[in-house]
Amino acid sequence: MLYSSILFLHFIGLALGVGTSFAFLALGAATSELAPDERAKFMLRAAPLSKNGSIGLALLILTGLAMLLLRGPAAVFAYAGGALHLKLTLVVILCGVFGYAQSLQKKIRQAGGGPLMAKIPKVSLLMLVLSVAIVACAVAAFK
């Protein structure tokens, strides 16, 4: 029962994290026709949505560690093999990119917009690609 509860929370974290990436992709596309100042104003208002991504990533990491410890690291790595190693490597990279995105967003909020906003779509797309690759590795690892 404990493992199932943790797995449930893990999937909630996945939905929050990857869903936030898809949401920002859709918002970016939907606002592409707006004037730059209008787009900046809108995206600054939508920025709190990124908290869902933060909560999702935190849930994924915490529940992932909990599942690893419950099953035993040796057993999990023996079962999941190289796909798990790749998944964990991609998670570390995602955490770095996520941290960079958070620092960009803080600078953008402090400046009330500005030229740094142009970096957000590229960073967001990279996070989405990493997230999807992590899910693919998880599927391969835990068939």
VOVONU-734615 format. One record per atom (N, C-alpha, C): residue in one letter; x, y, z; atom name. Coordinates in nm, 3 decimals, padded with zeros to 5 digits, always signed. Example, Ala and Ser with C-alpha at 12.3 -4.5 7.8 and 13.67 -1.06 7.14 Angstrom:
<lumros>
lumro rest A px +01.319 py -00.569 pz +00.780 atom N
lumro rest A px +01.230 py -00.450 pz +00.780 atom CA
lumro rest A px +01.320 py -00.330 pz +00.780 atom C
lumro rest S px +01.285 py -00.225 pz +00.708 atom N
lumro rest S px +01.367 py -00.106 pz +00.714 atom CA
lumro rest S px +01.290 py +00.003 pz +00.787 atom C
</lumros>
This chain:
<lumros>
lumro rest M px +00.082 py -00.120 pz +00.000 atom N
lumro rest M px +00.000 py +00.000 pz +00.000 atom CA
lumro rest M px +00.086 py +00.125 pz +00.000 atom C
lumro rest L px +00.196 py +00.127 pz +00.078 atom N
lumro rest L px +00.285 py +00.243 pz +00.084 atom CA
lumro rest L px +00.347 py +00.270 pz -00.052 atom C
lumro rest Y px +00.397 py +00.163 pz -00.115 atom N
lumro rest Y px +00.461 py +00.179 pz -00.246 atom CA
lumro rest Y px +00.361 py +00.234 pz -00.347 atom C
lumro rest S px +00.239 py +00.184 pz -00.347 atom N
lumro rest S px +00.136 py +00.231 pz -00.440 atom CA
lumro rest S px +00.104 py +00.378 pz -00.417 atom C
lumro rest S px +00.100 py +00.420 pz -00.293 atom N
lumro rest S px +00.074 py +00.561 pz -00.260 atom CA
lumro rest S px +00.187 py +00.650 pz -00.311 atom C
lumro rest I px +00.310 py +00.603 pz -00.292 atom N
lumro rest I px +00.425 py +00.680 pz -00.340 atom CA
lumro rest I px +00.426 py +00.685 pz -00.493 atom C
lumro rest L px +00.394 py +00.574 pz -00.557 atom N
lumro rest L px +00.386 py +00.570 pz -00.703 atom CA
lumro rest L px +00.278 py +00.665 pz -00.754 atom C
lumro rest F px +00.165 py +00.670 pz -00.685 atom N
lumro rest F px +00.057 py +00.762 pz -00.720 atom CA
lumro rest F px +00.108 py +00.906 pz -00.716 atom C
lumro rest L px +00.176 py +00.942 pz -00.608 atom N
lumro rest L px +00.230 py +01.077 pz -00.595 atom CA
lumro rest L px +00.337 py +01.104 pz -00.701 atom C
lumro rest H px +00.411 py +01.001 pz -00.738 atom N
lumro rest H px +00.512 py +01.014 pz -00.843 atom CA
lumro rest H px +00.444 py +01.053 pz -00.975 atom C
lumro rest F px +00.333 py +00.989 pz -01.006 atom N
lumro rest F px +00.261 py +01.022 pz -01.129 atom CA
lumro rest F px +00.196 py +01.160 pz -01.122 atom C
lumro rest I px +00.153 py +01.203 pz -01.005 atom N
lumro rest I px +00.102 py +01.339 pz -00.988 atom CA
lumro rest I px +00.214 py +01.438 pz -01.017 atom C
lumro rest G px +00.333 py +01.411 pz -00.965 atom N
lumro rest G px +00.448 py +01.496 pz -00.993 atom CA
lumro rest G px +00.481 py +01.501 pz -01.141 atom C
lumro rest L px +00.470 py +01.385 pz -01.206 atom N
lumro rest L px +00.494 py +01.379 pz -01.351 atom CA
lumro rest L px +00.393 py +01.465 pz -01.426 atom C
lumro rest A px +00.267 py +01.455 pz -01.388 atom N
lumro rest A px +00.162 py +01.535 pz -01.452 atom CA
lumro rest A px +00.188 py +01.685 pz -01.431 atom C
lumro rest L px +00.225 py +01.724 pz -01.310 atom N
lumro rest L px +00.252 py +01.865 pz -01.283 atom CA
lumro rest L px +00.373 py +01.915 pz -01.361 atom C
lumro rest G px +00.480 py +01.838 pz -01.357 atom N
lumro rest G px +00.604 py +01.882 pz -01.421 atom CA
lumro rest G px +00.596 py +01.887 pz -01.572 atom C
lumro rest V px +00.558 py +01.777 pz -01.633 atom N
lumro rest V px +00.551 py +01.773 pz -01.779 atom CA
lumro rest V px +00.434 py +01.857 pz -01.828 atom C
lumro rest G px +00.325 py +01.857 pz -01.753 atom N
lumro rest G px +00.209 py +01.939 pz -01.791 atom CA
lumro rest G px +00.243 py +02.087 pz -01.794 atom C
lumro rest T px +00.325 py +02.132 pz -01.700 atom N
lumro rest T px +00.367 py +02.272 pz -01.699 atom CA
lumro rest T px +00.449 py +02.305 pz -01.823 atom C
lumro rest S px +00.537 py +02.214 pz -01.863 atom N
lumro rest S px +00.617 py +02.236 pz -01.984 atom CA
lumro rest S px +00.527 py +02.248 pz -02.107 atom C
lumro rest F px +00.430 py +02.158 pz -02.119 atom N
lumro rest F px +00.338 py +02.165 pz -02.232 atom CA
lumro rest F px +00.253 py +02.292 pz -02.226 atom C
lumro rest A px +00.214 py +02.333 pz -02.105 atom N
lumro rest A px +00.132 py +02.454 pz -02.090 atom CA
lumro rest A px +00.210 py +02.577 pz -02.137 atom C
lumro rest F px +00.337 py +02.587 pz -02.098 atom N
lumro rest F px +00.416 py +02.702 pz -02.141 atom CA
lumro rest F px +00.443 py +02.699 pz -02.291 atom C
lumro rest L px +00.457 py +02.581 pz -02.348 atom N
lumro rest L px +00.473 py +02.570 pz -02.493 atom CA
lumro rest L px +00.347 py +02.623 pz -02.562 atom C
lumro rest A px +00.231 py +02.584 pz -02.513 atom N
lumro rest A px +00.104 py +02.630 pz -02.572 atom CA
lumro rest A px +00.085 py +02.780 pz -02.551 atom C
lumro rest L px +00.119 py +02.830 pz -02.434 atom N
lumro rest L px +00.107 py +02.974 pz -02.409 atom CA
lumro rest L px +00.201 py +03.054 pz -02.497 atom C
lumro rest G px +00.321 py +03.003 pz -02.515 atom N
lumro rest G px +00.417 py +03.071 pz -02.603 atom CA
lumro rest G px +00.367 py +03.078 pz -02.746 atom C
lumro rest A px +00.310 py +02.968 pz -02.794 atom N
lumro rest A px +00.256 py +02.965 pz -02.930 atom CA
lumro rest A px +00.135 py +03.057 pz -02.942 atom C
lumro rest A px +00.051 py +03.056 pz -02.840 atom N
lumro rest A px -00.072 py +03.137 pz -02.844 atom CA
lumro rest A px -00.042 py +03.287 pz -02.838 atom C
lumro rest T px +00.069 py +03.324 pz -02.780 atom N
lumro rest T px +00.101 py +03.466 pz -02.767 atom CA
lumro rest T px +00.201 py +03.514 pz -02.872 atom C
lumro rest S px +00.237 py +03.429 pz -02.965 atom N
lumro rest S px +00.339 py +03.466 pz -03.063 atom CA
lumro rest S px +00.296 py +03.581 pz -03.153 atom C
lumro rest E px +00.167 py +03.601 pz -03.171 atom N
lumro rest E px +00.116 py +03.709 pz -03.255 atom CA
lumro rest E px +00.105 py +03.842 pz -03.181 atom C
lumro rest L px +00.119 py +03.840 pz -03.050 atom N
lumro rest L px +00.106 py +03.963 pz -02.972 atom CA
lumro rest L px +00.228 py +04.052 pz -02.991 atom C
lumro rest A px +00.206 py +04.181 pz -02.970 atom N
lumro rest A px +00.317 py +04.276 pz -02.970 atom CA
lumro rest A px +00.412 py +04.239 pz -02.856 atom C
lumro rest P px +00.540 py +04.264 pz -02.872 atom N
lumro rest P px +00.637 py +04.224 pz -02.769 atom CA
lumro rest P px +00.603 py +04.273 pz -02.628 atom C
lumro rest D px +00.556 py +04.397 pz -02.615 atom N
lumro rest D px +00.525 py +04.446 pz -02.480 atom CA
lumro rest D px +00.401 py +04.378 pz -02.423 atom C
lumro rest E px +00.301 py +04.348 pz -02.508 atom N
lumro rest E px +00.183 py +04.276 pz -02.461 atom CA
lumro rest E px +00.218 py +04.133 pz -02.423 atom C
lumro rest R px +00.302 py +04.070 pz -02.505 atom N
lumro rest R px +00.343 py +03.932 pz -02.477 atom CA
lumro rest R px +00.419 py +03.926 pz -02.345 atom C
lumro rest A px +00.510 py +04.021 pz -02.325 atom N
lumro rest A px +00.588 py +04.024 pz -02.200 atom CA
lumro rest A px +00.496 py +04.040 pz -02.080 atom C
lumro rest K px +00.400 py +04.130 pz -02.092 atom N
lumro rest K px +00.305 py +04.153 pz -01.982 atom CA
lumro rest K px +00.225 py +04.027 pz -01.952 atom C
lumro rest F px +00.177 py +03.960 pz -02.057 atom N
lumro rest F px +00.099 py +03.837 pz -02.038 atom CA
lumro rest F px +00.185 py +03.727 pz -01.975 atom C
lumro rest M px +00.305 py +03.708 pz -02.028 atom N
lumro rest M px +00.389 py +03.599 pz -01.978 atom CA
lumro rest M px +00.434 py +03.624 pz -01.833 atom C
lumro rest L px +00.450 py +03.751 pz -01.796 atom N
lumro rest L px +00.481 py +03.781 pz -01.656 atom CA
lumro rest L px +00.364 py +03.742 pz -01.566 atom C
lumro rest R px +00.242 py +03.760 pz -01.615 atom N
lumro rest R px +00.124 py +03.719 pz -01.537 atom CA
lumro rest R px +00.109 py +03.567 pz -01.531 atom C
lumro rest A px +00.155 py +03.498 pz -01.636 atom N
lumro rest A px +00.144 py +03.352 pz -01.641 atom CA
lumro rest A px +00.260 py +03.283 pz -01.567 atom C
lumro rest A px +00.362 py +03.359 pz -01.532 atom N
lumro rest A px +00.481 py +03.301 pz -01.469 atom CA
lumro rest A px +00.453 py +03.219 pz -01.343 atom C
lumro rest P px +00.355 py +03.257 pz -01.259 atom N
lumro rest P px +00.328 py +03.174 pz -01.140 atom CA
lumro rest P px +00.293 py +03.028 pz -01.172 atom C
lumro rest L px +00.254 py +03.002 pz -01.296 atom N
lumro rest L px +00.228 py +02.864 pz -01.338 atom CA
lumro rest L px +00.353 py +02.777 pz -01.320 atom C
lumro rest S px +00.469 py +02.839 pz -01.325 atom N
lumro rest S px +00.593 py +02.762 pz -01.312 atom CA
lumro rest S px +00.605 py +02.697 pz -01.173 atom C
lumro rest K px +00.528 py +02.746 pz -01.075 atom N
lumro rest K px +00.530 py +02.682 pz -00.942 atom CA
lumro rest K px +00.480 py +02.538 pz -00.952 atom C
lumro rest N px +00.387 py +02.512 pz -01.045 atom N
lumro rest N px +00.343 py +02.373 pz -01.066 atom CA
lumro rest N px +00.460 py +02.286 pz -01.108 atom C
lumro rest G px +00.545 py +02.339 pz -01.194 atom N
lumro rest G px +00.663 py +02.265 pz -01.237 atom CA
lumro rest G px +00.758 py +02.239 pz -01.121 atom C
lumro rest S px +00.774 py +02.339 pz -01.035 atom N
lumro rest S px +00.861 py +02.322 pz -00.917 atom CA
lumro rest S px +00.807 py +02.215 pz -00.824 atom C
lumro rest I px +00.677 py +02.219 pz -00.799 atom N
lumro rest I px +00.614 py +02.120 pz -00.712 atom CA
lumro rest I px +00.625 py +01.981 pz -00.775 atom C
lumro rest G px +00.599 py +01.975 pz -00.906 atom N
lumro rest G px +00.608 py +01.847 pz -00.976 atom CA
lumro rest G px +00.747 py +01.787 pz -00.970 atom C
lumro rest L px +00.849 py +01.869 pz -00.996 atom N
lumro rest L px +00.987 py +01.819 pz -00.991 atom CA
lumro rest L px +01.024 py +01.773 pz -00.851 atom C
lumro rest A px +00.984 py +01.849 pz -00.751 atom N
lumro rest A px +01.012 py +01.810 pz -00.612 atom CA
lumro rest A px +00.944 py +01.677 pz -00.578 atom C
lumro rest L px +00.817 py +01.663 pz -00.618 atom N
lumro rest L px +00.745 py +01.537 pz -00.594 atom CA
lumro rest L px +00.813 py +01.420 pz -00.665 atom C
lumro rest L px +00.855 py +01.443 pz -00.789 atom N
lumro rest L px +00.921 py +01.336 pz -00.865 atom CA
lumro rest L px +01.050 py +01.291 pz -00.797 atom C
lumro rest I px +01.129 py +01.386 pz -00.754 atom N
lumro rest I px +01.257 py +01.351 pz -00.691 atom CA
lumro rest I px +01.234 py +01.280 pz -00.558 atom C
lumro rest L px +01.147 py +01.336 pz -00.475 atom N
lumro rest L px +01.122 py +01.276 pz -00.343 atom CA
lumro rest L px +01.060 py +01.137 pz -00.353 atom C
lumro rest T px +00.959 py +01.123 pz -00.438 atom N
lumro rest T px +00.894 py +00.992 pz -00.450 atom CA
lumro rest T px +00.984 py +00.893 pz -00.522 atom C
lumro rest G px +01.062 py +00.941 pz -00.618 atom N
lumro rest G px +01.157 py +00.852 pz -00.686 atom CA
lumro rest G px +01.259 py +00.795 pz -00.589 atom C
lumro rest L px +01.312 py +00.881 pz -00.503 atom N
lumro rest L px +01.406 py +00.834 pz -00.401 atom CA
lumro rest L px +01.338 py +00.737 pz -00.304 atom C
lumro rest A px +01.215 py +00.769 pz -00.265 atom N
lumro rest A px +01.142 py +00.681 pz -00.174 atom CA
lumro rest A px +01.119 py +00.543 pz -00.236 atom C
lumro rest M px +01.080 py +00.539 pz -00.363 atom N
lumro rest M px +01.058 py +00.410 pz -00.430 atom CA
lumro rest M px +01.189 py +00.332 pz -00.441 atom C
lumro rest L px +01.298 py +00.405 pz -00.471 atom N
lumro rest L px +01.429 py +00.340 pz -00.481 atom CA
lumro rest L px +01.469 py +00.277 pz -00.348 atom C
lumro rest L px +01.448 py +00.351 pz -00.240 atom N
lumro rest L px +01.485 py +00.299 pz -00.108 atom CA
lumro rest L px +01.394 py +00.185 pz -00.063 atom C
lumro rest L px +01.264 py +00.193 pz -00.097 atom N
lumro rest L px +01.172 py +00.085 pz -00.058 atom CA
lumro rest L px +01.205 py -00.047 pz -00.128 atom C
lumro rest R px +01.239 py -00.038 pz -00.255 atom N
lumro rest R px +01.270 py -00.158 pz -00.333 atom CA
lumro rest R px +01.414 py -00.203 pz -00.316 atom C
lumro rest G px +01.499 py -00.112 pz -00.274 atom N
lumro rest G px +01.641 py -00.142 pz -00.261 atom CA
lumro rest G px +01.715 py -00.103 pz -00.387 atom C
lumro rest P px +01.817 py -00.018 pz -00.373 atom N
lumro rest P px +01.890 py +00.030 pz -00.490 atom CA
lumro rest P px +01.947 py -00.083 pz -00.577 atom C
lumro rest A px +02.003 py -00.184 pz -00.516 atom N
lumro rest A px +02.063 py -00.293 pz -00.594 atom CA
lumro rest A px +01.958 py -00.364 pz -00.681 atom C
lumro rest A px +01.841 py -00.391 pz -00.622 atom N
lumro rest A px +01.736 py -00.459 pz -00.696 atom CA
lumro rest A px +01.682 py -00.372 pz -00.810 atom C
lumro rest V px +01.664 py -00.244 pz -00.782 atom N
lumro rest V px +01.610 py -00.153 pz -00.884 atom CA
lumro rest V px +01.708 py -00.140 pz -00.999 atom C
lumro rest F px +01.835 py -00.118 pz -00.969 atom N
lumro rest F px +01.934 py -00.102 pz -01.076 atom CA
lumro rest F px +01.954 py -00.231 pz -01.154 atom C
lumro rest A px +01.945 py -00.344 pz -01.087 atom N
lumro rest A px +01.958 py -00.472 pz -01.157 atom CA
lumro rest A px +01.840 py -00.493 pz -01.252 atom C
lumro rest Y px +01.722 py -00.455 pz -01.210 atom N
lumro rest Y px +01.603 py -00.472 pz -01.293 atom CA
lumro rest Y px +01.598 py -00.372 pz -01.408 atom C
lumro rest A px +01.625 py -00.245 pz -01.377 atom N
lumro rest A px +01.605 py -00.137 pz -01.474 atom CA
lumro rest A px +01.723 py -00.118 pz -01.569 atom C
lumro rest G px +01.841 py -00.152 pz -01.527 atom N
lumro rest G px +01.958 py -00.147 pz -01.615 atom CA
lumro rest G px +01.997 py -00.009 pz -01.662 atom C
lumro rest G px +02.053 py -00.007 pz -01.784 atom N
lumro rest G px +02.108 py +00.115 pz -01.841 atom CA
lumro rest G px +02.007 py +00.225 pz -01.863 atom C
lumro rest A px +01.883 py +00.189 pz -01.891 atom N
lumro rest A px +01.780 py +00.290 pz -01.912 atom CA
lumro rest A px +01.760 py +00.375 pz -01.786 atom C
lumro rest L px +01.771 py +00.313 pz -01.670 atom N
lumro rest L px +01.758 py +00.388 pz -01.545 atom CA
lumro rest L px +01.876 py +00.482 pz -01.526 atom C
lumro rest H px +01.995 py +00.436 pz -01.559 atom N
lumro rest H px +02.113 py +00.523 pz -01.549 atom CA
lumro rest H px +02.097 py +00.645 pz -01.640 atom C
lumro rest L px +02.050 py +00.622 pz -01.762 atom N
lumro rest L px +02.027 py +00.733 pz -01.855 atom CA
lumro rest L px +01.919 py +00.826 pz -01.801 atom C
lumro rest K px +01.812 py +00.768 pz -01.747 atom N
lumro rest K px +01.703 py +00.849 pz -01.690 atom CA
lumro rest K px +01.756 py +00.938 pz -01.579 atom C
lumro rest L px +01.833 py +00.882 pz -01.489 atom N
lumro rest L px +01.886 py +00.959 pz -01.377 atom CA
lumro rest L px +01.982 py +01.068 pz -01.423 atom C
lumro rest T px +02.060 py +01.038 pz -01.525 atom N
lumro rest T px +02.150 py +01.139 pz -01.583 atom CA
lumro rest T px +02.070 py +01.254 pz -01.641 atom C
lumro rest L px +01.964 py +01.221 pz -01.713 atom N
lumro rest L px +01.878 py +01.325 pz -01.771 atom CA
lumro rest L px +01.807 py +01.405 pz -01.662 atom C
lumro rest V px +01.772 py +01.342 pz -01.551 atom N
lumro rest V px +01.709 py +01.414 pz -01.440 atom CA
lumro rest V px +01.806 py +01.516 pz -01.381 atom C
lumro rest V px +01.931 py +01.478 pz -01.367 atom N
lumro rest V px +02.032 py +01.572 pz -01.315 atom CA
lumro rest V px +02.047 py +01.691 pz -01.411 atom C
lumro rest I px +02.052 py +01.662 pz -01.541 atom N
lumro rest I px +02.061 py +01.769 pz -01.640 atom CA
lumro rest I px +01.937 py +01.858 pz -01.634 atom C
lumro rest L px +01.819 py +01.796 pz -01.624 atom N
lumro rest L px +01.695 py +01.872 pz -01.614 atom CA
lumro rest L px +01.697 py +01.962 pz -01.491 atom C
lumro rest C px +01.745 py +01.913 pz -01.381 atom N
lumro rest C px +01.751 py +01.995 pz -01.259 atom CA
lumro rest C px +01.840 py +02.118 pz -01.281 atom C
lumro rest G px +01.951 py +02.100 pz -01.350 atom N
lumro rest G px +02.038 py +02.214 pz -01.381 atom CA
lumro rest G px +01.970 py +02.315 pz -01.471 atom C
lumro rest V px +01.904 py +02.268 pz -01.576 atom N
lumro rest V px +01.833 py +02.357 pz -01.668 atom CA
lumro rest V px +01.717 py +02.425 pz -01.595 atom C
lumro rest F px +01.648 py +02.351 pz -01.510 atom N
lumro rest F px +01.538 py +02.406 pz -01.432 atom CA
lumro rest F px +01.588 py +02.518 pz -01.340 atom C
lumro rest G px +01.700 py +02.495 pz -01.275 atom N
lumro rest G px +01.760 py +02.598 pz -01.189 atom CA
lumro rest G px +01.797 py +02.723 pz -01.269 atom C
lumro rest Y px +01.851 py +02.703 pz -01.388 atom N
lumro rest Y px +01.884 py +02.815 pz -01.475 atom CA
lumro rest Y px +01.757 py +02.891 pz -01.513 atom C
lumro rest A px +01.651 py +02.818 pz -01.546 atom N
lumro rest A px +01.523 py +02.882 pz -01.581 atom CA
lumro rest A px +01.469 py +02.962 pz -01.464 atom C
lumro rest Q px +01.480 py +02.907 pz -01.344 atom N
lumro rest Q px +01.432 py +02.978 pz -01.225 atom CA
lumro rest Q px +01.510 py +03.108 pz -01.205 atom C
lumro rest S px +01.642 py +03.103 pz -01.227 atom N
lumro rest S px +01.722 py +03.225 pz -01.210 atom CA
lumro rest S px +01.687 py +03.328 pz -01.318 atom C
lumro rest L px +01.662 py +03.282 pz -01.440 atom N
lumro rest L px +01.617 py +03.373 pz -01.546 atom CA
lumro rest L px +01.485 py +03.439 pz -01.509 atom C
lumro rest Q px +01.391 py +03.358 pz -01.462 atom N
lumro rest Q px +01.259 py +03.411 pz -01.426 atom CA
lumro rest Q px +01.269 py +03.515 pz -01.314 atom C
lumro rest K px +01.356 py +03.491 pz -01.218 atom N
lumro rest K px +01.373 py +03.587 pz -01.109 atom CA
lumro rest K px +01.427 py +03.719 pz -01.163 atom C
lumro rest K px +01.527 py +03.713 pz -01.251 atom N
lumro rest K px +01.584 py +03.835 pz -01.309 atom CA
lumro rest K px +01.479 py +03.908 pz -01.393 atom C
lumro rest I px +01.398 py +03.831 pz -01.465 atom N
lumro rest I px +01.293 py +03.891 pz -01.549 atom CA
lumro rest I px +01.189 py +03.960 pz -01.462 atom C
lumro rest R px +01.149 py +03.895 pz -01.353 atom N
lumro rest R px +01.051 py +03.956 pz -01.261 atom CA
lumro rest R px +01.106 py +04.086 pz -01.202 atom C
lumro rest Q px +01.232 py +04.082 pz -01.162 atom N
lumro rest Q px +01.293 py +04.201 pz -01.102 atom CA
lumro rest Q px +01.301 py +04.316 pz -01.202 atom C
lumro rest A px +01.326 py +04.282 pz -01.330 atom N
lumro rest A px +01.338 py +04.385 pz -01.433 atom CA
lumro rest A px +01.203 py +04.422 pz -01.493 atom C
lumro rest G px +01.099 py +04.346 pz -01.461 atom N
lumro rest G px +00.967 py +04.371 pz -01.520 atom CA
lumro rest G px +00.961 py +04.337 pz -01.667 atom C
lumro rest G px +01.039 py +04.239 pz -01.707 atom N
lumro rest G px +01.045 py +04.197 pz -01.848 atom CA
lumro rest G px +01.188 py +04.207 pz -01.897 atom C
lumro rest G px +01.203 py +04.257 pz -02.017 atom N
lumro rest G px +01.337 py +04.281 pz -02.069 atom CA
lumro rest G px +01.385 py +04.176 pz -02.167 atom C
lumro rest P px +01.508 py +04.194 pz -02.212 atom N
lumro rest P px +01.564 py +04.108 pz -02.317 atom CA
lumro rest P px +01.585 py +03.962 pz -02.274 atom C
lumro rest L px +01.596 py +03.937 pz -02.145 atom N
lumro rest L px +01.614 py +03.799 pz -02.099 atom CA
lumro rest L px +01.493 py +03.711 pz -02.131 atom C
lumro rest M px +01.378 py +03.773 pz -02.151 atom N
lumro rest M px +01.257 py +03.695 pz -02.182 atom CA
lumro rest M px +01.273 py +03.615 pz -02.309 atom C
lumro rest A px +01.360 py +03.659 pz -02.399 atom N
lumro rest A px +01.381 py +03.588 pz -02.525 atom CA
lumro rest A px +01.444 py +03.450 pz -02.502 atom C
lumro rest K px +01.510 py +03.431 pz -02.388 atom N
lumro rest K px +01.573 py +03.301 pz -02.360 atom CA
lumro rest K px +01.474 py +03.198 pz -02.307 atom C
lumro rest I px +01.364 py +03.243 pz -02.250 atom N
lumro rest I px +01.270 py +03.153 pz -02.184 atom CA
lumro rest I px +01.213 py +03.047 pz -02.280 atom C
lumro rest P px +01.167 py +03.083 pz -02.401 atom N
lumro rest P px +01.111 py +02.978 pz -02.489 atom CA
lumro rest P px +01.213 py +02.867 pz -02.522 atom C
lumro rest K px +01.339 py +02.904 pz -02.542 atom N
lumro rest K px +01.441 py +02.803 pz -02.573 atom CA
lumro rest K px +01.467 py +02.713 pz -02.453 atom C
lumro rest V px +01.476 py +02.772 pz -02.336 atom N
lumro rest V px +01.499 py +02.695 pz -02.214 atom CA
lumro rest V px +01.378 py +02.606 pz -02.185 atom C
lumro rest S px +01.258 py +02.660 pz -02.206 atom N
lumro rest S px +01.136 py +02.582 pz -02.183 atom CA
lumro rest S px +01.128 py +02.464 pz -02.278 atom C
lumro rest L px +01.162 py +02.485 pz -02.404 atom N
lumro rest L px +01.161 py +02.375 pz -02.501 atom CA
lumro rest L px +01.263 py +02.268 pz -02.463 atom C
lumro rest L px +01.380 py +02.310 pz -02.419 atom N
lumro rest L px +01.482 py +02.214 pz -02.375 atom CA
lumro rest L px +01.431 py +02.132 pz -02.256 atom C
lumro rest M px +01.363 py +02.198 pz -02.161 atom N
lumro rest M px +01.308 py +02.125 pz -02.046 atom CA
lumro rest M px +01.200 py +02.027 pz -02.090 atom C
lumro rest L px +01.120 py +02.066 pz -02.187 atom N
lumro rest L px +01.016 py +01.975 pz -02.237 atom CA
lumro rest L px +01.079 py +01.854 pz -02.304 atom C
lumro rest V px +01.179 py +01.876 pz -02.387 atom N
lumro rest V px +01.247 py +01.764 pz -02.454 atom CA
lumro rest V px +01.312 py +01.672 pz -02.351 atom C
lumro rest L px +01.378 py +01.729 pz -02.252 atom N
lumro rest L px +01.438 py +01.648 pz -02.146 atom CA
lumro rest L px +01.332 py +01.569 pz -02.071 atom C
lumro rest S px +01.220 py +01.633 pz -02.041 atom N
lumro rest S px +01.112 py +01.566 pz -01.967 atom CA
lumro rest S px +01.056 py +01.447 pz -02.043 atom C
lumro rest V px +01.033 py +01.467 pz -02.171 atom N
lumro rest V px +00.980 py +01.357 pz -02.253 atom CA
lumro rest V px +01.083 py +01.245 pz -02.264 atom C
lumro rest A px +01.211 py +01.281 pz -02.278 atom N
lumro rest A px +01.316 py +01.180 pz -02.284 atom CA
lumro rest A px +01.325 py +01.102 pz -02.153 atom C
lumro rest I px +01.306 py +01.170 pz -02.041 atom N
lumro rest I px +01.307 py +01.103 pz -01.910 atom CA
lumro rest I px +01.192 py +01.004 pz -01.900 atom C
lumro rest V px +01.074 py +01.045 pz -01.946 atom N
lumro rest V px +00.958 py +00.954 pz -01.944 atom CA
lumro rest V px +00.985 py +00.833 pz -02.033 atom C
lumro rest A px +01.044 py +00.856 pz -02.150 atom N
lumro rest A px +01.076 py +00.744 pz -02.241 atom CA
lumro rest A px +01.175 py +00.648 pz -02.175 atom C
lumro rest C px +01.274 py +00.701 pz -02.107 atom N
lumro rest C px +01.371 py +00.616 pz -02.037 atom CA
lumro rest C px +01.304 py +00.539 pz -01.923 atom C
lumro rest A px +01.212 py +00.604 pz -01.853 atom N
lumro rest A px +01.140 py +00.536 pz -01.745 atom CA
lumro rest A px +01.058 py +00.420 pz -01.799 atom C
lumro rest V px +00.993 py +00.442 pz -01.910 atom N
lumro rest V px +00.915 py +00.335 pz -01.972 atom CA
lumro rest V px +01.006 py +00.219 pz -02.011 atom C
lumro rest A px +01.121 py +00.252 pz -02.069 atom N
lumro rest A px +01.217 py +00.148 pz -02.108 atom CA
lumro rest A px +01.274 py +00.074 pz -01.987 atom C
lumro rest A px +01.297 py +00.149 pz -01.879 atom N
lumro rest A px +01.358 py +00.090 pz -01.761 atom CA
lumro rest A px +01.261 py +00.000 pz -01.684 atom C
lumro rest F px +01.136 py +00.041 pz -01.677 atom N
lumro rest F px +01.039 py -00.031 pz -01.593 atom CA
lumro rest F px +00.928 py -00.096 pz -01.674 atom C
lumro rest K px +00.961 py -00.138 pz -01.792 atom N
lumro rest K px +00.872 py -00.204 pz -01.888 atom CA
lumro rest K px +00.745 py -00.256 pz -01.828 atom C
</lumros>
